[in-house]
Amino acid sequence: MLNPKVVAVEACEPPSLVLTFANGERRRFDVSPYLDKGIFKELRDSAYFRSVRAASGFVAWPRGQDFSSDTLYLKSIALSP
């Protein structure tokens, strides 16, 4: 089974993303475990963090950081409707 694609993303604090998936689910993804790793260190800048966009089913930032829809879906928690 393929995980649903991201259709919308909203940057929140602390560094987390609220995601809307193609199946209608809304989930929260915690980015903080990645902030000390390689290119993800740039995401510590809150203004840059908020520049995130949904792109072709995943999320991405202008300088190449991204998370796949599988990672986002499997490592996020469902939000109450």
Secondary structure as GFF3:
##gff-version 3
##sequence-region A 1 81
A	DSSP	beta_strand	6	12	.	.	.	ID=ss1
A	DSSP	beta_strand	16	21	.	.	.	ID=ss2
A	DSSP	beta_strand	26	30	.	.	.	ID=ss3
A	DSSP	three_ten_helix	32	34	.	.	.	ID=ss4
A	DSSP	three_ten_helix	38	44	.	.	.	ID=ss5
A	DSSP	alpha_helix	46	49	.	.	.	ID=ss6
A	DSSP	beta_strand	53	55	.	.	.	ID=ss7
A	DSSP	beta_strand	58	60	.	.	.	ID=ss8
A	DSSP	beta_strand	66	67	.	.	.	ID=ss9
A	DSSP	alpha_helix	69	74	.	.	.	ID=ss10
A	DSSP	beta_strand	76	78	.	.	.	ID=ss11
###
